[in-house]
């Protein structure tokens, strides 16, 4: 059975874009002062800027992705950095390619 939170997360083009960018953060985001792009994730400010939306709107997208288990947030200083949960994403891909 397809998880409702997962379906919500994947039903929005901005959230799918975020997942794609986070697959290779060094190719899509500038270096950060705090936190390593690969090890720690991407600062939500950079994600909002790249999407061209406000920080609160971006936060909502990241919250939906987090509830679905597709990304994880890590707080460094006053910022939250996001990276993909590759194990969960592999599981989702397997689930989606299976029989319905």
N, C-alpha and C positions, 0 to 999 in steps of 0.2 A: 504494500500500500504506500502510495506517495505521501510523504510528510507535507502538511499544509504550509508550514513555515518555509520549507524548501521550495515549494511551488511559488509562494509569494516572492521569495528572494530571486528566483530565476525569471520571474514574469516582468521584470523591469529592465529596460535597455541600459540604464545608467549603472545598475548593480552588476550586470553582465560585463560592462566595460571595466568597472573596478576590478572584478575578478581577473579579467584579461591583463590589465596593467600590473596587478600584483603578482602575476605569474613570472614576470621579468622586471622587477622594480627598477633595476639599474638602467634599463633601456627607456623607461618612461618617466622617471623622476630625477630631479637634481640631487646631488649629495646633500645630506642633512648635517646640521651642526651637532645635534644630539641623535643618537641611535643609528645603527647601521641599517641601510635599506634592506639587506637580505636577512641578516640575523634578527633584527628587532622589528622590522616592518616599516611602513611608510606613514609619516605623520598625517593625521587627518586633514591638516591645513593644506598640504600639498594635493591631496585627493580632491578636496573641495575646489581648489584653484584650477586644477586640470579639468574638472567637470564644468567649471564656470557657474557654480551655484554657491549659495551661502553655506557657512559652516553648520548651522542648525539643520538645513536640508540634507547636507552630506552626512551629518550625524545620524539622521533617520535611516538613510540608506545603509550605513555601516551597522546600525542596530539590527536591521532586518537580516543582513548577511550574517551577523554574529549569532542571532537567535536560530538561524538555520544551521549553524555550525560550520559555515564555509570560510569564515575569517575569525581570527583571534586578535583581541586588542591587548596591548601591553603599555602600561603607563610609565613614562619616563619624564621626570620633573612634572610640569603641568600639562604635558601633551600625551595623547594616546596614539600609538603606532599600531598599524594593522598589517597583518600578513595572512596569507592563505593557510588553511588547514588542509594540507595535501592528502593526509590520510582520509579525512572526511570526504574530500572532493573525489578521490579514487572510488570510495564506496558509493557515492552518489552516481558517478558515471556508470558503475556496474549495475546499480539499481535501475537507472534509466534505460540501459541497453537490454535489460531483461524483459521477460514477458509481462504483459499488462493484463 
